[in-house]
């Protein structure tokens, strides 16, 4: 028997993809290998993304409110549609519930789901419910759409492309550390109140209720920019960059001083004795967009405060490195298992 840990998440996905037959229907443009499957709808492409969230793996109800969880579950799948340069349209959700959840808990969960559907302009059109022996399980599928000349994949990046990222990185991971610490304090003394100071609110919000960057999809479209490759940052910048490089046959050089890290992330990282750069590279759940553009296209983005150039792609697929100001280069490696692909 082969231990899953010997493959890792990326290896398991490749293992499944290699054993999957080629599409039998001409409408199937692309299957396993990107953030969403792609279908030919005639004048446009349809997109389909699915996310699975399991209690105890992806969330802890000790500190995750059900309303926030519902919102976040939708965000996960919508972010996959955004990573294909598309916009979401419809959503279905499957829910597995154990008997410990009353009807009021289900109402709270769906309140968050409906709030996210409103925020992303998505129709909730169906799903399924079932009993669960292992707590709460959520499966979210989102159908989206993109113009054929705007579709963006992971495998189409080129050497010398500028590597860009939206927003800031590492905050969600530090928010998780704060919540986990307060959970341990509570378990030791249930009478203790959570000590989540106001200046840490941004980090907690980034963990509990991130937002998919559909706004950036609109902005890129308005600027007439089609990224050469794009992916959402779910399992960490390092993992997502490696996806693009492996599938595009390129290498990359990132500059640690260019990584966008919020001041609160720096402070919390110092408090937890964690490198903020490590949090940005491997923390995950930021749900920002990592994308590449041709150098001449980047001029249109150069003054955009929400988008940062963090490096460039090279022709050497064996060179995916982080460069320091002192000129040192460290290989970038993916870490983690069990988060969204």
Number of C-alpha atoms within 10 A of each C-alpha: 3 6 7 11 10 9 13 15 19 15 13 14 14 14 12 10 14 11 8 11 7 11 11 7 8 8 14 16 14 16 16 14 17 22 26 27 21 24 19 15 15 9 9 15 22 27 28 22 22 23 20 18 20 16 13 12 10 12 17 16 12 10 14 14 17 19 22 22 24 23 24 21 24 30 26 26 26 36 29 34 33 30 30 28 28 27 27 26 20 19 24 17 22 16 17 17 19 14 10 9 11 10 9 9 14 15 13 16 19 19 18 22 25 18 17 25 21 12 13 20 13 21 16 17 10 11 13 11 12 10 13 13 10 12 16 21 22 20 19 22 22 28 23 25 23 22 14 14 9 19 22 24 25 25 19 17 26 21 18 18 24 27 27 22 24 22 18 19 30 32 31 27 25 29 24 21 18 20 23 15 14 18 17 11 16 15 10 10 10 11 9 11 10 15 12 14 7 8 9 18 12 15 24 22 16 21 25 22 21 20 22 26 22 20 12 18 19 15 12 16 14 9 11 12 17 20 28 22 26 32 29 29 29 22 23 27 32 24 21 25 27 20 21 26 27 16 17 20 19 24 23 27 21 25 17 19 13 13 22 20 18 16 10 18 26 18 14 20 21 12 10 13 9 13 15 25 19 15 22 25 26 25 25 27 25 26 30 28 28 25 28 29 24 19 13 9 17 18 10 13 18 11 10 10 9 12 20 21 22 19 23 21 26 20 15 13 17 14 18 24 20 22 18 14 10 6 8 9 17 13 13 21 15 19 15 13 14 12 16 19 21
